[in-house]
Amino acid sequence: MAAAAAAARAVRSVWRLAGLAGLPGRGAFLAPQHPQRTSQLLCIATQEKGTGPNLEEEPNQTQHEQKSDTGSAEKMLIEEKAKLEEQLKEITDKYKRALADAENLRQRTQKLVEEAKLYGIQSFCKDLLEVADVLEKATESVPREELKDENPHLKNLYEGLVMTEVQIQKVFTKHGLMKLNPLGAKFDPYEHEALFHVPMEGKEPGTVALVSKVGYKLHGRTLRPALVGVVKEP
């Protein structure tokens, strides 16, 4: 009896898998005279069971797909991070260059302003140099042997010229204008202008032997070179 019940349950399972449950006359297929039909149904059930969805493989496949998606997302994030870092570096470099250019411009502008303050009186000073030259020549032209009490007018005139010359030199010094009298100094083409060369015993060649006109410098910059004669080798 137990064997018969188990066989009946197996057949019912076959009917359910074959989709024939509930059809009329299904009991006829269970009769001994239809063993071939029963065998066919068992084969169909076995095939459907073998081709059905594998529930054990689906979770593994889903996990693999999730890992693949995660790896792709991480790769995209890494690439995007690299692009952003490159853009940040480029923008930072441009910003630093802009700051450097702005600082250089500020320094150049400041230098131009300072030079304008220092050398803005350059043309005016050049005009005053002619006045200083006239005073110097006038002072030098007075004969020293005539400066006696017997010639008070000449003496007073000479003293007035000297005082005026001293005063104008003080004004020049106040505004950064310095006299250059390079007698005996080494010839400097940036401060001196050679008018002639002359041999002279006891003097080193290349030194200034004679000053025809003194020079001037304004805040360290040569405003007018001294006109000189230079000692040459004998």
Secondary structure as the mmCIF struct_conf table of DSSP 4:
data_model
#
loop_
_struct_conf.conf_type_id
_struct_conf.id
_struct_conf.beg_label_comp_id
_struct_conf.beg_label_asym_id
_struct_conf.beg_label_seq_id
_struct_conf.end_label_comp_id
_struct_conf.end_label_asym_id
_struct_conf.end_label_seq_id
HELX_RH_AL_P HELX_RH_AL_P1 ALA A 2 ALA A 18
TURN_TY1_P TURN_TY1_P1 GLY A 19 GLY A 19
TURN_TY1_P TURN_TY1_P2 ALA A 21 GLY A 22
TURN_TY1_P TURN_TY1_P3 PRO A 24 GLY A 25
HELX_RH_3T_P HELX_RH_3T_P1 ARG A 26 LEU A 30
BEND BEND1 ALA A 31 ALA A 31
TURN_TY1_P TURN_TY1_P4 PRO A 32 GLN A 33
HELX_RH_AL_P HELX_RH_AL_P2 PRO A 35 THR A 51
BEND BEND2 GLY A 52 GLY A 52
TURN_TY1_P TURN_TY1_P5 LEU A 55 GLU A 56
HELX_RH_AL_P HELX_RH_AL_P3 GLU A 57 TYR A 119
TURN_TY1_P TURN_TY1_P6 GLY A 120 ILE A 121
HELX_RH_AL_P HELX_RH_AL_P4 GLN A 122 SER A 141
BEND BEND3 VAL A 142 VAL A 142
HELX_RH_3T_P HELX_RH_3T_P2 ARG A 144 GLU A 146
BEND BEND4 LYS A 148 LYS A 148
TURN_TY1_P TURN_TY1_P7 ASP A 149 GLU A 150
HELX_RH_AL_P HELX_RH_AL_P5 PRO A 152 LYS A 174
TURN_TY1_P TURN_TY1_P8 HIS A 175 GLY A 176
STRN STRN1 LEU A 177 LEU A 180
TURN_TY1_P TURN_TY1_P9 LEU A 183 GLY A 184
BEND BEND5 ALA A 185 ALA A 185
STRN STRN2 LYS A 186 LYS A 186
HELX_LH_PP_P HELX_LH_PP_P1 PHE A 187 PHE A 187
TURN_TY1_P TURN_TY1_P10 PRO A 189 GLU A 191
STRN STRN3 HIS A 192 PRO A 199
TURN_TY1_P TURN_TY1_P11 GLU A 201 GLY A 202
BEND BEND6 LYS A 203 LYS A 203
TURN_TY1_P TURN_TY1_P12 PRO A 205 GLY A 206
STRN STRN4 THR A 207 THR A 207
STRN STRN5 VAL A 208 LYS A 213
STRN STRN6 GLY A 215 LEU A 218
TURN_TY1_P TURN_TY1_P13 HIS A 219 GLY A 220
STRN STRN7 ARG A 221 ARG A 224
HELX_LH_PP_P HELX_LH_PP_P2 PRO A 225 PRO A 225
STRN STRN8 ALA A 226 LYS A 232
#
